[in-house]
């Protein structure tokens, strides 16, 4: 179990009691994943990707327009700038 999923199970009673499950749809997610970072081991595993980027005060590439994603600047500040420019 990944750290993010483990944290979810620990903090969410519905998950820890087995009422809901966290099922990854990796194959389906890969069809829509916009990440251009090729050696990424988290492609298609969205919960792991979000957890990884949040730890670095970033957002995943799929939150950005294609041209902005390719810069690999995934910072909150860059995202806020794009929102201010109505690009997101």
N, C-alpha and C positions, 0 to 999 in steps of 0.2 A: 504494500500500500504506500502511495506517495505521501510526502509530508502534508500536502494540501488536503488530500482525502482523509488522512489520519486526523488532521485538525478539525475537519468538518464533522467527522464521526464523534470526536471528543466533545465538541461544542454544540452539536445539534441533537437534541433528544430524539427527534423523529428518525434520524439516521442511526444513532447509537442503539435504538430499540428495534431497528430493522423495519420500521414502518415505511421509510423511503430508502432507495438505494442510489448510489452514484455509479451509473453505468456509463462507461466511455464509449463514444461512437466514433472511434478514431478513423475508420475507413471512410465514413460519411464526412467527417470533419476535414479530411485531407482534400476532398473535392472542392471545398470552399476556402481552404487556408491560403491566405495571401502573403505569407511570410516568404521572403526571398533569400533568407539566410540558409544556405544549403546544408551546412553540417548540423543544423538544429535537430537535437534528439527529441524535442517536444512537439514537433509538427503533428497536428491532428489530436493532440492530447491537451485540449484547451485549458482544463483546470490547472494542469501543471505549468502551462505557459503563462497564464495570468499570475499564478503564485510566484513564479520565477521573476517576472517583470515587476510586480508590485514590491518585492523585496529590494529592488534596485531603484525604486521611485520612477518606474517607467510603465508604459502601457504596451501590450503586444502590437506587432506590426499591423494586424488586421483592423485596428482602430483608426488607422491612418489612410489617407488617399494613396494610391499606388506610387506617385512620384515622391511623396513625403516618406513613405515606408522605405523606399530604396536608399534613403540617406542614413538609415539605421539610427537616427536620432529619435528615440522612443520616449523621451522625457515628458513629464507632465507639462513642463513649460512650453515645449514645442507643440504639444497637443492643444494647450490653451491658446497659443498664438494662432494656430490654424482655426480654432473655433472662433476667435475674434475676427478672423478674416473671412468667416462663413465658408470655410473649405471643408468643414466637418459638420 
